[in-house]
Amino acid sequence: MQAQSPWGNEPTQSTTQVVVGGTQPQVLTGQPTNQQVLYVQPPSFKPSPNYRHISYIIIGFGIIFTLVASFLTNLTGVGIFGQLTNSMCCGFLGIACIMDAMYYNDKSAWERQTGSKDSSSILGMISNIIFAMISLGMALMFLVTV
């Protein structure tokens, strides 16, 4: 069977080339049969000082110190430890939010450098800054009332 192109006087194709509508395997001429497929991973953000990990450590210390201060409040019955507990909890959370905002700042710069969208990083940074201001303001209020 000879396949002929519908547009003219070109030479006929052999049966080893592409046959439209045939039941045999179709092979494109000029294409290698054993190809290696390379999967390119998108670049990932790995900052040198990872401020997010530092913020997790700060939150961990805040939880530990808050539990210790709460235990001392219950043990001694002194009310000043209760106010310090509240202040420490809010203060450590505010500092952790500042560190997380620093992480988002570095991530935003990296995303701009690689050509990605940085809107989610900027939104995260702004929300962290707002939450840090609220937390640190509450920590200051708890210290003032002591």
BELTANOR-V982516 format. One record per backbone hydrogen bond with DSSP energy under -0.5 kcal/mol. NH is the residue of the N-H (numbers start at 1). CO is the residue of the C=O. Records with the same first field share a line. If there is no record, write none. Layout:
NH = CO + CO
This chain:
3 = 13
8 = 5
13 = 3
17 = 14
20 = 18
22 = 19
31 = 28
35 = 33
37 = 35
38 = 36
39 = 37
40 = 38
41 = 39
46 = 44
50 = 48
51 = 49
54 = 50
55 = 51
56 = 52
57 = 53
58 = 54
59 = 55
60 = 56
61 = 57
62 = 58
63 = 59
64 = 60
65 = 61
66 = 62
67 = 63
68 = 64
69 = 65
70 = 66
71 = 67
72 = 68
73 = 69
74 = 70
75 = 71
76 = 72
77 = 73
81 = 78
82 = 78
83 = 79
84 = 80
85 = 81
86 = 82
87 = 83
88 = 84
89 = 85
90 = 86
91 = 87
92 = 88
93 = 89
94 = 90
95 = 91
96 = 92
97 = 93
98 = 94
99 = 95
100 = 96
101 = 97
102 = 98
103 = 99
104 = 100
105 = 101
106 = 102
107 = 103
108 = 104
109 = 105
110 = 106
111 = 107
112 = 108
113 = 109
114 = 110
115 = 111
116 = 111
122 = 118
123 = 119
124 = 120
125 = 121
126 = 122
127 = 123
128 = 124
129 = 125
130 = 126
131 = 127
132 = 128
133 = 129
134 = 130
135 = 131
136 = 132
137 = 133
138 = 134
139 = 135
140 = 136
141 = 137
142 = 138
143 = 139
144 = 140
145 = 141
146 = 143
